[in-house]
Amino acid sequence: MARNEEKAQSMLNRFREAQLLEAGHSKPKTRRPHLASMADTLDDAERWRRDVIREISRTVTQINDMSLPDTQIRQLNDDINRLLRTKHHWDIRVLELGGPNYKKAKSIEESEARGARGYKYFGRAKDLPGVREQLEKAHGPKKNKTEIMRRVDAAYYGFGNDDELLEHERKVTEQRMDRLRRAHDATLDSDFSSDDSD
């Protein structure tokens, strides 16, 4: 039995498509432009952006298949990274054409682990030989709560060197007391001078 791709390329099928096109019944399938800048309208740019997102979603689903060999997982991960770059270009083009800013929206990229130089690993690609070590080296080993709490000491809570703080408080208190004494002396002087004039 022939595959669908082979059926689509058969002479009869191509002849029927040409007949329908001449009659105006069918619109030919268009391919996504290689460059995002080739899209002239916002509708086209958003349509191709959605197409790229569908392709990313399909590839992320495939990469989680447990029966795939390591080489195919690496290839799928490369494809996802390539598609993410393409999606970024379409996001920029949509924004240029007056569409919404999709760069602020949450996306599939939250489920990735970042490697060196912006390369991302998805699904089973995180568990490939060499990748786990590279990710740990880039991000450091994960620390549990006990290891984190070991570094917390009194200075973390603000109970560190209080001598400087106490000295500052003493100076501020002295300055306030001096101001109060001067203000009090000034009011007493004015009271005495008013009593003398009576």
C-alpha positions in Angstrom: 0.0 0.0 0.0 1.4 3.4 -0.9 2.0 6.1 1.7 0.0 9.3 1.7 3.0 11.3 0.5 3.4 9.0 -2.5 -0.3 9.2 -3.2 -0.1 13.0 -3.1 2.7 13.0 -5.7 1.0 10.7 -8.2 0.4 12.0 -11.6 -3.4 11.6 -11.4 -3.5 13.5 -8.1 -1.5 16.4 -9.4 -3.6 16.5 -12.5 -6.8 16.7 -10.4 -5.3 19.5 -8.3 -4.5 21.5 -11.4 -8.0 21.0 -12.8 -9.6 22.2 -9.5 -7.3 25.2 -9.4 -8.2 26.2 -12.9 -11.8 25.9 -12.1 -11.3 28.1 -9.0 -12.5 25.4 -6.5 -9.4 24.9 -4.5 -6.7 27.1 -3.1 -3.2 25.7 -3.4 -1.5 24.9 -0.1 1.2 27.5 0.6 4.4 26.8 2.5 5.6 28.9 5.4 8.0 31.6 4.2 11.6 31.0 5.1 12.0 34.5 6.4 9.5 36.1 8.7 10.0 39.5 7.0 8.4 38.1 3.9 4.9 38.1 5.6 3.1 41.3 4.6 0.0 41.1 6.7 -0.7 40.6 10.3 -3.1 37.7 9.6 -0.4 35.8 7.6 2.2 36.4 10.3 0.0 35.2 13.0 -1.1 32.1 11.0 2.6 31.2 10.4 3.4 31.8 14.0 0.6 29.4 15.0 1.9 26.9 12.5 5.4 27.1 14.2 3.8 26.6 17.6 1.9 23.6 16.4 5.1 22.1 15.1 6.9 22.8 18.4 4.1 21.2 20.4 4.2 18.1 18.1 8.0 17.8 18.5 7.9 18.2 22.3 5.3 15.4 22.4 7.5 13.2 20.3 10.7 13.8 22.3 9.0 12.3 25.4 8.5 8.9 23.7 10.4 6.3 25.7 11.1 4.1 22.7 13.2 6.6 20.8 17.0 6.1 20.6 19.4 8.8 21.8 20.3 10.0 18.4 16.7 10.7 17.5 16.2 12.5 20.8 19.1 14.7 20.1 17.7 15.5 16.6 14.3 16.3 18.0 15.8 18.6 20.6 17.8 20.4 17.8 14.6 20.8 15.9 12.8 22.3 18.9 15.6 24.8 19.4 15.5 25.7 15.7 11.7 26.1 15.9 12.0 28.3 19.0 14.3 30.6 17.1 11.8 30.7 14.2 9.0 31.4 16.6 11.0 34.3 18.1 11.4 35.8 14.6 7.6 35.5 13.9 6.9 37.1 17.3 9.0 40.0 16.3 7.3 40.2 12.9 3.8 40.2 14.4 4.8 43.0 16.7 6.2 45.0 13.8 2.9 44.6 11.9 1.0 46.0 14.9 0.0 42.8 16.6 0.2 41.8 20.2 3.5 41.3 22.1 3.8 37.6 22.4 7.2 37.7 24.0 5.6 38.6 27.3 3.3 35.5 27.3 4.2 32.3 29.1 5.1 29.5 26.8 6.6 26.0 26.4 10.0 27.4 27.1 9.3 27.2 30.9 9.7 23.5 30.8 13.2 23.5 29.4 16.5 23.3 31.1 19.0 25.8 29.8 22.4 24.6 28.7 25.4 26.5 27.5 25.0 29.5 25.2 21.2 29.5 25.2 20.7 26.0 24.0 17.7 24.4 25.7 17.0 20.8 26.5 13.4 19.4 26.6 11.9 16.2 27.9 14.1 13.1 27.6 17.0 15.2 26.2 17.7 16.3 29.8 18.6 12.7 30.7 21.0 12.1 27.7 24.5 11.0 28.6 26.7 14.1 29.0 23.7 16.5 29.2 23.0 16.0 32.9 26.6 16.7 33.8 26.7 19.8 31.6 23.5 21.1 33.2 24.8 20.5 36.7 28.0 22.2 35.9 26.2 25.2 34.4 23.7 25.5 37.3 25.5 23.8 40.1 24.2 20.8 41.9 20.8 21.1 43.5 20.9 21.9 47.2 18.4 20.5 49.6 17.0 22.5 52.5 19.5 21.4 55.0 22.4 22.6 52.9 20.8 25.9 52.4 20.0 26.4 56.1 23.6 25.6 57.0 24.7 28.9 55.5 22.1 30.9 57.4 23.5 32.5 60.5 22.7 35.4 62.8 23.9 38.0 60.2 21.2 36.7 57.8 18.5 37.7 60.3 20.2 41.0 61.2 21.7 40.0 64.5 25.3 40.4 63.3 27.6 43.3 64.4 25.5 45.5 66.5 28.3 47.8 67.6 28.0 50.1 64.6 24.2 50.3 64.9 24.4 51.1 68.6 27.0 53.8 68.0 24.8 55.3 65.3 21.8 55.3 67.6 23.8 56.9 70.4 24.9 59.8 68.1 21.4 60.3 66.8 20.0 60.4 70.3 22.7 62.9 71.4 21.8 65.2 68.4 18.1 65.1 69.3 18.8 65.8 72.9 21.0 68.8 72.0 18.2 70.1 69.8 15.7 69.7 72.5 17.9 71.4 75.1 18.5 74.3 72.8 14.8 74.6 72.1 14.0 74.3 75.8 16.7 76.9 76.7 15.3 79.2 74.0 11.8 79.0 75.4 13.0 79.6 79.0 15.0 82.6 77.9 12.0 84.0 76.1 9.8 83.3 79.2 12.3 85.1 81.5 12.7 88.1 79.2 8.9 88.5 79.0 8.6 88.3 82.8 11.3 91.0 83.2 9.4 93.4 80.9 6.3 93.1 83.1 
